[in-house]
Amino acid sequence: MTEHTTPMAPVADICLLLEGTWPYVRGGVSSWVNQLILGLPELTFSVFFIGGQKEAYGKRHYAIPSNVVHIEEHFLETAWTSSDPRARRADADIAQALRDLHRFFHYPETPTGEEGGALLDLLAEGRIEREDFLHGKASWEVITEGYERYCTDPSFVNYFWTLRSMQSPVFMLAEAARRMPRARMLHSISTGYAGLLGSILQRLWGCRYLLSEHGIYTKERKIDLAQASWIAENPDEQLSTGLDAEVSYIRRLWIRFFERVGLLTYRSADPIIALYEGNRQRQVLDGADPLRTRVIPNGIALDAWAGALERRPPGIPPVVGLVGRVVPIKDVKTFIRAMRGVVSAMPEAEGWIVGPEEEDPDYASECHSLVASLGLQDKVKFLGFRRIDEILPQLGLMVLTSISEAQPLVILEAWAAGVPVVSSDVGSCRELIEGAGVEDRSLGPAGEVVAIADPQATSRAILALLRNPQRWRAAQAVGLQRVERYYTEALMLGRYRGLYREATETA
């Protein structure tokens, strides 16, 4: 394997473009990436990892497999540094290029496919450099034009620094793309910055570009941005009326930026993979060509879970587990509040929160405080990161209270280990638990589906299964049948192997 400091690297079969996931962050997407690389040992991979701040990522949580021949890491915090901070004079061509870039990412008019292609050529060929954007007079003039024409927030300072924060990573990624060792095909696991990089590289290399989306990146960023407290806003805007009153102009700029990045990615990638039909339809609504889209569900290695199934006790353990990162999108607080109702009705019950807390320490601290305020210190336990195959045999139920999911691997793993699931109605969770088609639905439910952020409904669903052994065992049996029939690793890897072979044989 070569690191990014090595000038020459072997040509890989697949270049994986990963944002904020493998090998530094544990979780469903990272586990899937690891599964993909290890499951296709006959193929070689290069990896381009994109992170935010380097200090936010500690050690690698995954060993680098031998078929990864190159890996490099880039952190967006470096996008604002410049090797040549001198002021640059205005140039008509550079000014027009910057104007085209601003129009595509920030102006309200929806850009055409031709405009997107021209922008990618501009970035791929390096016709404007990071220093032109950061220090050029033309950049100042273009930003000022956009502010005077469109901005409803009277703070030019907010507008100016927001655009610099958005666009600097664009130039950083374009520079990195021009230095990236070649591969026979591209595969990004999201739109966003990874998708933008994939679009630039596809323009440079002229190869096939495959996009897989676990969640819909643009939708998830909208959720994050709606909750973000770091966005500078003008309080006077809150006096406005209409549908947009709740979303400030600066916040809308960020949302539009990620929408346009998603549009670029959808126009560049073929095929475009979703985990389930609902997300495929969402991709089409967001601009993907329906003829390029297809569904490939997750899959797990059933043999790996046979031991966990064998270790299950004969009875139903009164233990309810949430397995996932302790972050707001998992809505751990709803799980904690649901456990208050469960414990009140079933005093022997316990709730286990199994997952890392370092990603959002403030939120994790709030969760600990909530446990204490509800008097659940002896009933709700934070176990940190654990081997899930050791945890699952001890659980009576798996619970997901997430506000956003795609197709959680943890549900499939729970079923393979004989654990029914209660889940919020997000992503493909209803399709998983109740069945995706006529034949699948005929098996019956493998748990319960409840509304988002509803601790009372979650509590009732948990109790309905734990206190009814016949219903619990029926759900357990259906989960085992469903995962064995529709969600195996062999099926998933076979589908990706076929796509990779098709692309690399013509490269």
N, C-alpha and C positions, 0 to 999 in steps of 0.2 A: 504494500500500500504506500502511496505517496501522500504527503501532506501538501498544503497549498504553497509552501515555500519552495517546492521542487519545480524547476522550470519545465521539465518534460515528464509526461505521464502517459501510460499506455492508453490506447483508445478503448474505452469501455463499451460494452453493449448498450447499457442503459445509464443515462445521467438522471439521478433522482434529485429533485429540487424540493427542499424541505424547509418549512418556516416554523420555527419554535417547537419542533418535535424531536424526533430521533436524531442523534443518540443522547441528547441532554435532558429530555423531559420524559418522565414516565406517563403512561396513559394509553388510551385505546388506539389512537393513530400511531403512536410510536411502536406499540406492540405489533400492529398490523405491518408497519414497514419492516420491522425485524423479521416477522413471519415471512414476508415476501422475499427478502434477500436470502434468508436461510433455506427457504423452500424451493429456490431455483438456483441450485449450486452450479449448474452448467452455464449460467450467465454471469458476466462481470458487470459491476456497478461502479459508477463514480457518484459522489454525493456532494451537493452544494447546500450547506446549512446556513440559514439566515436567522439571526437572533436580534433582539433589541439591544439591551445593555449587556456587555460581556460579563459583568460581575453578577448578573442575575442567573447565570448558568454556571453551576459548579462543575463537578467531575462528570464524565460520561457515565450514564446509567446502563448503557448497553455496550458489550464488547463488539469490536469491529470485525465482522466475518472476513474470512480469507478471500472471498470473491468480491470484496470492495477494494478496488485497485487505486482509488484516489479519493481524498476527502478534503474539502476546504470549508472554512467557516468565515462568515462575514457578519459584522454587527452594525446595525443601523446607526448606533451612536457615533460611529466614525464618519458618517455622511457629511457632517458639517465642518470637518477639518479640510484644510486646503494647503497644498504644497506651494502655492503661489498666490498669496493674498493681495497682490497689488491690484489697484483699480484698473479696469479695462475700458477702453473707449468704445463708443457705440459703433456697431457695424450693421448695415441694413440687412444682410442675410441672416446674421445671428438674431437680430431683433425679430425678423419674421418667423424664424424657427421657434424662438421662445413664445411668440404670440400664438403659433399653432399649438404648442404644448399646453399653454394656459387655456386656450379655447377647448381643447379636448378634455382636459381633466376638471376644469372649474366652471366653465360657462354653462348656463342652463340649457342651451340648445343641444339636443342629442346629436353627437357626431356621426358621420357616415362611416361605412367600412373603408372607403378610400382614404378618409382622413386618418383613421386608425393605422392603416398600412403605411401611410406617409410618415406618421409619427414614429412607428417602429423602425423604419428605415433611417430616420434622422438619428435615433438613439443608437441603433446598431452600428452605424457608420461613424459615430462620434462627431457629427457636424456641429454640435454644441457641447461644450465641456462644462464640468462642474464649476470651474472658475468663472466661466461666462455667466452662469446663473448666480453664483454667490457674490461676485465682485464687479460685474459688468454694468455699465451705464444703461445698456439696452435692457437688461433685466429690470432695473429700477423703473424705466419708462413703461415697460409692459405691465408690471405689477400696478403701477399708478393708474394706467389706463383701465385695467380691470376693476380696480377699486372705485374709480369715479363712475364707471358705467353700471356696475352691478351691486356693489356692497351696500347693504342696509344697516350695517353696524357702523356707527360714526367713528370707531376707533381704527385709524389706519395702522397703528402699531400692532393691534391684534391681527389684522388682515395680513400685514407684511410677514410677521413671524410665523403665522399659520402656513402660508404658502411655502416659506423656506423649509419648515418642518416636513411638509408633504413631499416637496419636489426634490430635496437633496438626496434622499435614498434612491430616487429614480436614476439620477446620474451616477451614483455609486454603483448600482447594479449594472448599468450599461457598461461602465468601465470594467467591472469584474467579468461580464459576459465576453468582452473582447479578449480577455486573457484565459478564459476557461478552456482546459483541454477538451478536445473533441470527443463525442460519443456518437454511436450509431442512431440513437433515438433519445428523446426527452420524455420525462414523466414527472409532473408535479402533482403534489397531493393536496393542492388547494389552488384557488386563484390568489388574490392578494399579491404580496411582494414576490412569492415563489412563482405565481402565474405570470406576473409581469416579466420576470427574468426568463421564464420559459418562452414567452412570446418574442422577446428580443433574440434569444438564442435560436429559436426556430427560423427567424429572419436571417440570422447570420449563417447558420449551418444548412438550411434547406432540408432538414430531416423531419421525420414524423414526430409529432408532439402529442402525447397522451396526457389527459387530465383526469385525475380521480378526485372526487369530492366526497369526504365523509360527512361533514356538515356543509351547509352552504355558507361559504366564507363571508359573503356580503351581508347576509342576514345576521350572522354572529357579530360582525363588526358594528352593525346598527344597534344591536343590543348593548354592546360594550359602550358605544358612543352615547347612547341614551342615558347611561348610568355614570358616564365619566365626569369627574369633578375637576379635572385639570384643564378643561377647555375654557379659554377666556371668553366671557360673554358680556354683552352689554345689558345691564338690568332694565334699560328703557324698553328693550324689545318685548319684555314681558307684558307691556301695556298694549301690544298689538292684538289684533283679533284674527279669526279665521283658523283654518286647519293647521297652518304652520306656526301658530302662535307659540306652541310649546317647544319648538325647535329653533334655536337661534341660527342666524346666518352662518356663523363660524362652524357650528355643529353640522349644518347642512353642507358646508364645503367639504368637510371630512367624509360625510356619507356619500356625496357625489363622487369624490375621488375614488373611493373603493368600488362604487358602482361602475365607474368608467374603466378601472383596472380589470374588473370582472368581465366587462364587455370585450376588452382587448383580448383577454385570455380565451373566452368562448369563441371568438372569431379566429384565433390562431390554432386551437387544439382540435384534434380529430384522431380518435374518438374522445367523447366526453362521457365519463363514467359516473353514475350515481349508485348509491348503495340500495336504493329502493325507489319505487315508482313515484312516490310523492316528491322526492327530491329531483327526480328527472323532470317532472312537470315544472318544478320551480326553476330549474336551470333554463328551460325553454322560455318561461315568462321573463327571465332576466336577460334573454338575448341569445341563448344557444340555439343553433340550428337543430331542429328535432331529428333530422336524418343522421346527425352525428352522435346523438345521445343513445346510451344503452344502460342497462342495470346489471351490475355484478355484485351480489350480496357478499357480506363477510362470511368467513368459514373458519372453523376451528378443527384442530387435530383431536379427534375423539379418543384415540389411544392414550393421549396424554392425561385424560380426565378419568380413565377407568379406575385408577387407584383411589381418586377422591370419592368416586361413587361407591366403591367397595368399603371405604372407611366410614360410611354413614352409619350412625346408630340406628337401632330398630325403631325407635320412637321419633317424634317430631321435636327437635330442640326448640325451646322458647326463646330463640335468639334471632334477632332481625338485623341484617347487615346492610350497610350502604358502603359499597366499594367504589372509591373514586377520589379524585383530588378534592381537597377542602377549599373550594373556590366558589364564588357566587353563582356561576352558571350551573353548578350541581345542586344549588338550593339546599344546602345541608341544614339550614335553619328549619325548613319545613319538616325534614325528617326528625329533627330534635323535638319540634312541637308535636308531631304525630306520636312520638314515643311517650309523651306525657299522657296522652289518651290511652295508649296501649297499656302502659304500666298501671294506670288507675284501674283498668278493668281486669288486668292480668298481672298481678304483682310479681310473679316469678319471671316475667319477660325482661330481656335485656336488649339494648341497641348498641351495635358495634359500628363505629365509623372507621373504615379501613382505607387509609390513603395518606399521601404526603401532605404536609401543611406549609411547606416553605414557599410555595408559589405566591400566596397572598397571606402573609402573617397577620395582617390586621383583621381580615375576615375570619381567619382561624381563631384569633383571640376572641372575637365577638361570639363565635360558636361555643367556645368554652364558657364564656360568661353566661350565655343563654342556658346552657346545661345547668349551671349553678343556680341561676335565678328561678328555674323550674323545679329545683330540688331533685335533679336526676343524677347527681354526682356518682351514686353507686349503681346506676342503671344504664347510663349511656357512657360508653368507653371509647376513647380515641386511641387506636392501636397503631397509627402511623402506617408506613409501607410494610406490607407483609406478603409472603407468597400466597397467592389466592388459592392455590390447590390445597394448602394447609388450612385455610380459613373456611372454605365452602362446606366441608363435611360437618362443621360445627354449627352451621346456620340452619334455621327452620325456614327462613324466607330471605330472599334478596329484594331490596327496595331501591328504586331510583326515583328521586324527586327533582330531577334536572328540569331546567326551563328551556333547554335546547339540547338535543341529541340527534344523531343520525341513525346509525344501526349499532347499538352498543355491543361490543364483544362480550362484555361482562354478563349480559343476559344469556347469550349462547353458552358461555362457560358455566353459568349457574345451572342451566338445564342439563348439561352434560354431566354435572356432578350431582344431579338429582334434587335441585333446589328450585321450587316455584318462585315466580317473580311478581312483585307489585310495582308498577311503573306509572309515572306521570304520562299524560297523553301528548308526547312529543315525538318528532321524527317518525321512525318506523316502529315505535314501541307497540302501538296498537296492532299493527300488521303482524309483528312478531308474536305477540301474546295470543291474539285471536285468530290469526291465520291470514295469508295473503291472497289466496284464491279459493275457489269452491272446494277443491280437494283438500287443501290445507285447512280451511275453516271447518271441514267436516270432522277433523280430529278433536275439536273442542278447544277451550281456553287453557293456557298454561300458566294462569295466574290472573291478576286483576289489573285493569287500567283505570286511573283516577285523573281528575282534573289537575292542572298545574297549580302549585302553591295553595293546596287545599289540605291542611294537616288533618282536619276532621275526617274527610273522605279517605285519606291515606290510612288513618288509624282504623277506620271501620273495615277497610279491605284487608288489612293485616290480621285483625281479629277474626274476620270471617273465615280465613284460611287456617290460622293457627288453632282455632277452637273447633274445627270441623275436619277430623282426620280423613273422612271419606272424600270430601272435596279437595283436601290437600293432596291426597294420593292420586286422585284423578288428574290434577294439574301437573303433578310430578311426572306421571306417565306420558302425558301429552307433550311436555317439554322435551323429554328424551326422544320421543318419536319424531318431533318436528326438527330438532337439530340433526338427527341422524339422516333424515330424508332430504333436507333442503340446505343445510348450512355447514357443510364439511369443508375442511381445508383443501382436500383433494379437488373438489369442484371449483373453488375459488382460484387456486393456483393453476389449474388446467386452463381456465379462461384467460388469465393473464399471460400464461406461457404462449398461448395461441396468438394473442395480440402482439407480444414482443417478437415472436418468430416472424410474423407477417411483416412487421416494420423493419426489423434488422436484416432480413434476407433481401430486401429491396434497397437497403442503404448503400 
